[in-house]
Amino acid sequence: MHHVDHLVTTRLLPHEYAEEHQLHPAPNTQTDDLRACLDGLPSVLRPHFSQEEESYFSLAP
């Protein structure tokens, strides 16, 4: 397990960080748009799942 932790922290995470910040930096507006979409997701999913539960429980014996 120590070997896996070492591999992740010394090789994979630095590579991922470099890829995100140097090769493909996201503009702030893109990041803000994504954050706004994710922040609004619960307000969309909550009624959807409530409706699904109502439909499911109406079919249950």
N, CA, C and O atoms as a GROMACS GRO file, in nm:
protein
  244
    1MET      N    1   0.082  -0.119   0.000
    1MET     CA    2   0.000   0.000   0.000
    1MET      C    3   0.087   0.126   0.000
    1MET      O    4   0.053   0.226  -0.063
    2HIS      N    5   0.198   0.120   0.071
    2HIS     CA    6   0.290   0.234   0.073
    2HIS      C    7   0.341   0.264  -0.068
    2HIS      O    8   0.356   0.381  -0.105
    3HIS      N    9   0.367   0.159  -0.145
    3HIS     CA   10   0.416   0.177  -0.282
    3HIS      C   11   0.313   0.251  -0.366
    3HIS      O   12   0.348   0.340  -0.444
    4VAL      N   13   0.186   0.216  -0.351
    4VAL     CA   14   0.080   0.281  -0.429
    4VAL      C   15   0.068   0.427  -0.388
    4VAL      O   16   0.056   0.514  -0.474
    5ASP      N   17   0.071   0.454  -0.259
    5ASP     CA   18   0.064   0.591  -0.210
    5ASP      C   19   0.181   0.673  -0.264
    5ASP      O   20   0.162   0.787  -0.307
    6HIS      N   21   0.298   0.616  -0.261
    6HIS     CA   22   0.417   0.685  -0.311
    6HIS      C   23   0.404   0.713  -0.462
    6HIS      O   24   0.436   0.823  -0.508
    7LEU      N   25   0.357   0.615  -0.536
    7LEU     CA   26   0.338   0.632  -0.679
    7LEU      C   27   0.238   0.744  -0.708
    7LEU      O   28   0.262   0.828  -0.795
    8VAL      N   29   0.128   0.745  -0.635
    8VAL     CA   30   0.025   0.847  -0.658
    8VAL      C   31   0.078   0.985  -0.624
    8VAL      O   32   0.060   1.079  -0.702
    9THR      N   33   0.141   1.000  -0.510
    9THR     CA   34   0.183   1.133  -0.466
    9THR      C   35   0.306   1.186  -0.539
    9THR      O   36   0.320   1.307  -0.554
   10THR      N   37   0.393   1.100  -0.585
   10THR     CA   38   0.515   1.148  -0.650
   10THR      C   39   0.509   1.150  -0.801
   10THR      O   40   0.580   1.228  -0.864
   11ARG      N   41   0.425   1.066  -0.862
   11ARG     CA   42   0.423   1.060  -1.008
   11ARG      C   43   0.290   1.105  -1.067
   11ARG      O   44   0.287   1.188  -1.158
   12LEU      N   45   0.181   1.049  -1.016
   12LEU     CA   46   0.053   1.076  -1.079
   12LEU      C   47  -0.002   1.215  -1.048
   12LEU      O   48  -0.045   1.285  -1.139
   13LEU      N   49  -0.001   1.255  -0.923
   13LEU     CA   50  -0.056   1.385  -0.887
   13LEU      C   51   0.021   1.501  -0.950
   13LEU      O   52  -0.041   1.593  -1.002
   14PRO      N   53   0.154   1.500  -0.947
   14PRO     CA   54   0.225   1.608  -1.017
   14PRO      C   55   0.195   1.611  -1.167
   14PRO      O   56   0.182   1.719  -1.224
   15HIS      N   57   0.185   1.497  -1.228
   15HIS     CA   58   0.152   1.491  -1.371
   15HIS      C   59   0.012   1.548  -1.395
   15HIS      O   60  -0.008   1.626  -1.488
   16GLU      N   61  -0.082   1.510  -1.313
   16GLU     CA   62  -0.219   1.560  -1.326
   16GLU      C   63  -0.225   1.711  -1.306
   16GLU      O   64  -0.293   1.781  -1.380
   17TYR      N   65  -0.154   1.759  -1.205
   17TYR     CA   66  -0.152   1.903  -1.178
   17TYR      C   67  -0.094   1.979  -1.297
   17TYR      O   68  -0.148   2.081  -1.340
   18ALA      N   69   0.016   1.929  -1.350
   18ALA     CA   70   0.079   1.995  -1.466
   18ALA      C   71  -0.014   1.994  -1.586
   18ALA      O   72  -0.024   2.093  -1.658
   19GLU      N   73  -0.082   1.883  -1.607
   19GLU     CA   74  -0.174   1.875  -1.720
   19GLU      C   75  -0.287   1.976  -1.705
   19GLU      O   76  -0.324   2.043  -1.801
   20GLU      N   77  -0.343   1.986  -1.586
   20GLU     CA   78  -0.455   2.078  -1.563
   20GLU      C   79  -0.414   2.224  -1.573
   20GLU      O   80  -0.487   2.306  -1.628
   21HIS      N   81  -0.297   2.258  -1.518
   21HIS     CA   82  -0.261   2.398  -1.505
   21HIS      C   83  -0.167   2.451  -1.614
   21HIS      O   84  -0.160   2.572  -1.635
   22GLN      N   85  -0.098   2.364  -1.682
   22GLN     CA   86  -0.005   2.411  -1.782
   22GLN      C   87  -0.050   2.376  -1.924
   22GLN      O   88  -0.041   2.460  -2.014
   23LEU      N   89  -0.098   2.255  -1.944
   23LEU     CA   90  -0.136   2.214  -2.078
   23LEU      C   91  -0.277   2.256  -2.116
   23LEU      O   92  -0.303   2.297  -2.229
   24HIS      N   93  -0.370   2.246  -2.020
   24HIS     CA   94  -0.510   2.275  -2.047
   24HIS      C   95  -0.570   2.366  -1.940
   24HIS      O   96  -0.663   2.325  -1.871
   25PRO      N   97  -0.518   2.486  -1.924
   25PRO     CA   98  -0.576   2.572  -1.821
   25PRO      C   99  -0.717   2.615  -1.860
   25PRO      O  100  -0.742   2.655  -1.974
   26ALA      N  101  -0.807   2.605  -1.766
   26ALA     CA  102  -0.946   2.646  -1.792
   26ALA      C  103  -0.960   2.794  -1.761
   26ALA      O  104  -0.918   2.840  -1.655
   27PRO      N  105  -1.018   2.869  -1.853
   27PRO     CA  106  -1.044   3.010  -1.823
   27PRO      C  107  -1.138   3.024  -1.705
   27PRO      O  108  -1.221   2.937  -1.679
   28ASN      N  109  -1.125   3.135  -1.633
   28ASN     CA  110  -1.209   3.155  -1.514
   28ASN      C  111  -1.357   3.149  -1.547
   28ASN      O  112  -1.436   3.096  -1.469
   29THR      N  113  -1.395   3.202  -1.662
   29THR     CA  114  -1.538   3.201  -1.695
   29THR      C  115  -1.588   3.059  -1.714
   29THR      O  116  -1.701   3.028  -1.676
   30GLN      N  117  -1.506   2.973  -1.771
   30GLN     CA  118  -1.545   2.834  -1.789
   30GLN      C  119  -1.559   2.766  -1.653
   30GLN      O  120  -1.654   2.690  -1.630
   31THR      N  121  -1.467   2.792  -1.563
   31THR     CA  122  -1.472   2.735  -1.429
   31THR      C  123  -1.595   2.787  -1.355
   31THR      O  124  -1.664   2.711  -1.288
   32ASP      N  125  -1.621   2.917  -1.367
   32ASP     CA  126  -1.738   2.975  -1.300
   32ASP      C  127  -1.867   2.917  -1.354
   32ASP      O  128  -1.961   2.891  -1.278
   33ASP      N  129  -1.874   2.897  -1.486
   33ASP     CA  130  -1.994   2.838  -1.546
   33ASP      C  131  -2.016   2.696  -1.496
   33ASP      O  132  -2.128   2.658  -1.464
   34LEU      N  133  -1.910   2.619  -1.490
   34LEU     CA  134  -1.920   2.482  -1.441
   34LEU      C  135  -1.965   2.482  -1.295
   34LEU      O  136  -2.053   2.403  -1.258
   35ARG      N  137  -1.907   2.567  -1.215
   35ARG     CA  138  -1.944   2.574  -1.073
   35ARG      C  139  -2.092   2.613  -1.059
   35ARG      O  140  -2.162   2.558  -0.975
   36ALA      N  141  -2.139   2.706  -1.140
   36ALA     CA  142  -2.279   2.748  -1.134
   36ALA      C  143  -2.371   2.632  -1.172
   36ALA      O  144  -2.476   2.613  -1.111
   37CYS      N  145  -2.332   2.556  -1.273
   37CYS     CA  146  -2.413   2.439  -1.311
   37CYS      C  147  -2.417   2.336  -1.199
   37CYS      O  148  -2.523   2.281  -1.168
   38LEU      N  149  -2.303   2.309  -1.140
   38LEU     CA  150  -2.298   2.210  -1.033
   38LEU      C  151  -2.373   2.258  -0.909
   38LEU      O  152  -2.436   2.178  -0.840
   39ASP      N  153  -2.368   2.387  -0.880
   39ASP     CA  154  -2.441   2.441  -0.766
   39ASP      C  155  -2.592   2.429  -0.787
   39ASP      O  156  -2.666   2.412  -0.690
   40GLY      N  157  -2.637   2.438  -0.911
   40GLY     CA  158  -2.779   2.428  -0.939
   40GLY      C  159  -2.830   2.286  -0.953
   40GLY      O  160  -2.951   2.264  -0.959
   41LEU      N  161  -2.741   2.190  -0.959
   41LEU     CA  162  -2.780   2.052  -0.980
   41LEU      C  163  -2.875   1.998  -0.872
   41LEU      O  164  -2.972   1.931  -0.908
   42PRO      N  165  -2.852   2.023  -0.743
   42PRO     CA  166  -2.946   1.971  -0.643
   42PRO      C  167  -3.088   2.021  -0.662
   42PRO      O  168  -3.183   1.947  -0.637
   43SER      N  169  -3.105   2.145  -0.706
   43SER     CA  170  -3.240   2.198  -0.724
   43SER      C  171  -3.312   2.130  -0.841
   43SER      O  172  -3.435   2.132  -0.846
   44VAL      N  173  -3.237   2.072  -0.933
   44VAL     CA  174  -3.297   1.999  -1.044
   44VAL      C  175  -3.321   1.853  -1.005
   44VAL      O  176  -3.425   1.795  -1.038
   45LEU      N  177  -3.225   1.794  -0.935
   45LEU     CA  178  -3.236   1.652  -0.902
   45LEU      C  179  -3.335   1.623  -0.790
   45LEU      O  180  -3.401   1.519  -0.792
   46ARG      N  181  -3.348   1.712  -0.694
   46ARG     CA  182  -3.437   1.688  -0.580
   46ARG      C  183  -3.581   1.663  -0.626
   46ARG      O  184  -3.638   1.562  -0.587
   47PRO      N  185  -3.642   1.751  -0.707
   47PRO     CA  186  -3.778   1.722  -0.753
   47PRO      C  187  -3.785   1.597  -0.842
   47PRO      O  188  -3.883   1.523  -0.839
   48HIS      N  189  -3.681   1.576  -0.921
   48HIS     CA  190  -3.679   1.458  -1.009
   48HIS      C  191  -3.685   1.330  -0.925
   48HIS      O  192  -3.766   1.242  -0.953
   49PHE      N  193  -3.600   1.321  -0.823
   49PHE     CA  194  -3.598   1.201  -0.741
   49PHE      C  195  -3.725   1.188  -0.658
   49PHE      O  196  -3.770   1.076  -0.634
   50SER      N  197  -3.782   1.297  -0.616
   50SER     CA  198  -3.909   1.292  -0.543
   50SER      C  199  -4.018   1.234  -0.632
   50SER      O  200  -4.097   1.150  -0.588
   51GLN      N  201  -4.023   1.280  -0.755
   51GLN     CA  202  -4.122   1.229  -0.850
   51GLN      C  203  -4.098   1.081  -0.878
   51GLN      O  204  -4.193   1.003  -0.887
   52GLU      N  205  -3.973   1.042  -0.893
   52GLU     CA  206  -3.941   0.901  -0.916
   52GLU      C  207  -3.985   0.815  -0.798
   52GLU      O  208  -4.041   0.707  -0.818
   53GLU      N  209  -3.961   0.862  -0.676
   53GLU     CA  210  -4.001   0.787  -0.558
   53GLU      C  211  -4.153   0.774  -0.550
   53GLU      O  212  -4.204   0.666  -0.516
   54GLU      N  213  -4.224   0.880  -0.580
   54GLU     CA  214  -4.371   0.875  -0.580
   54GLU      C  215  -4.420   0.772  -0.681
   54GLU      O  216  -4.511   0.695  -0.652
   55SER      N  217  -4.361   0.772  -0.798
   55SER     CA  218  -4.401   0.676  -0.902
   55SER      C  219  -4.371   0.534  -0.858
   55SER      O  220  -4.452   0.443  -0.877
   56TYR      N  221  -4.255   0.516  -0.800
   56TYR     CA  222  -4.215   0.381  -0.757
   56TYR      C  223  -4.306   0.331  -0.646
   56TYR      O  224  -4.354   0.218  -0.652
   57PHE      N  225  -4.329   0.414  -0.546
   57PHE     CA  226  -4.409   0.369  -0.432
   57PHE      C  227  -4.557   0.352  -0.467
   57PHE      O  228  -4.629   0.278  -0.400
   58SER      N  229  -4.602   0.420  -0.570
   58SER     CA  230  -4.742   0.399  -0.611
   58SER      C  231  -4.758   0.263  -0.678
   58SER      O  232  -4.868   0.208  -0.681
   59LEU      N  233  -4.652   0.209  -0.733
   59LEU     CA  234  -4.657   0.078  -0.796
   59LEU      C  235  -4.631  -0.037  -0.699
   59LEU      O  236  -4.669  -0.151  -0.724
   60ALA      N  237  -4.566  -0.006  -0.587
   60ALA     CA  238  -4.531  -0.110  -0.490
   60ALA      C  239  -4.660  -0.159  -0.422
   60ALA      O  240  -4.751  -0.081  -0.394
   61PRO      N  241  -4.668  -0.290  -0.397
   61PRO     CA  242  -4.790  -0.345  -0.333
   61PRO      C  243  -4.804  -0.301  -0.189
   61PRO      O  244  -4.900  -0.339  -0.122
   0.00000   0.00000   0.00000
